[in-house]
Amino acid sequence: MITMQPVLEIHTSDGFDLWPVAEIEPFGFLALGGRLSPAEVGTAVMRIAVATTSTPTAIARLVRPMRSARSFTDC
């Protein structure tokens, strides 16, 4: 029987400090499922956020935000 499981390829998380992320070997795979630790969930969200960001400047904002969270309520 063939079993499929969704995974994310994990690149380095150096410098990312918005929330806790798991220490996973770069270019390894994180299997997604209901048994992820909170740090692994943080890693998955970080990876998806970085993957959907199209410019290096926007990626830099994920690592070090330029505006406070309060400023988003003013939009």
PEVENJO-V382215 format. One record per residue. N is the residue number from 1. RES is the residue in one letter. PHI is phi in whole degrees, 0 to 359 (NA if undefined). OMEGA is omega in whole degrees, -180 to 180 (NA if undefined). Layout:
BEGIN
((N & RES & PHI & OMEGA) (N & RES & PHI & OMEGA))
END
This chain:
BEGIN
((1 & M & NA & 178) (2 & I & 267 & 178) (3 & T & 241 & 179) (4 & M & 246 & 178) (5 & Q & 221 & 179) (6 & P & 290 & 178) (7 & V & 223 & 171) (8 & L & 242 & 173) (9 & E & 280 & -175) (10 & I & 258 & 173) (11 & H & 263 & -179) (12 & T & 293 & 178) (13 & S & 249 & -179) (14 & D & 303 & 177) (15 & G & 85 & -180) (16 & F & 277 & -176) (17 & D & 222 & 179) (18 & L & 284 & 177) (19 & W & 203 & -179) (20 & P & 295 & 175) (21 & V & 230 & -179) (22 & A & 281 & 174) (23 & E & 276 & -180) (24 & I & 239 & -179) (25 & E & 302 & 179) (26 & P & 305 & -180) (27 & F & 65 & 172) (28 & G & 266 & -179) (29 & F & 241 & 175) (30 & L & 253 & 178) (31 & A & 286 & -179) (32 & L & 271 & 179) (33 & G & 179 & -176) (34 & G & 283 & -178) (35 & R & 251 & 178) (36 & L & 287 & 174) (37 & S & 285 & 177) (38 & P & 304 & 179) (39 & A & 292 & 178) (40 & E & 291 & 175) (41 & V & 297 & 177) (42 & G & 300 & 178) (43 & T & 296 & 180) (44 & A & 297 & 180) (45 & V & 295 & 178) (46 & M & 300 & -178) (47 & R & 295 & 178) (48 & I & 295 & 180) (49 & A & 298 & 180) (50 & V & 292 & -178) (51 & A & 292 & -178) (52 & T & 266 & 177) (53 & T & 268 & -169) (54 & S & 267 & -176) (55 & T & 237 & 177) (56 & P & 301 & 179) (57 & T & 296 & 179) (58 & A & 293 & 177) (59 & I & 295 & 178) (60 & A & 298 & 177) (61 & R & 294 & 176) (62 & L & 292 & -180) (63 & V & 282 & -179) (64 & R & 220 & -176) (65 & P & 300 & -179) (66 & M & 268 & -180) (67 & R & 239 & 178) (68 & S & 283 & 179) (69 & A & 298 & -180) (70 & R & 297 & -178) (71 & S & 293 & 180) (72 & F & 288 & 179) (73 & T & 285 & -180) (74 & D & 276 & -176) (75 & C & 288 & NA))
END
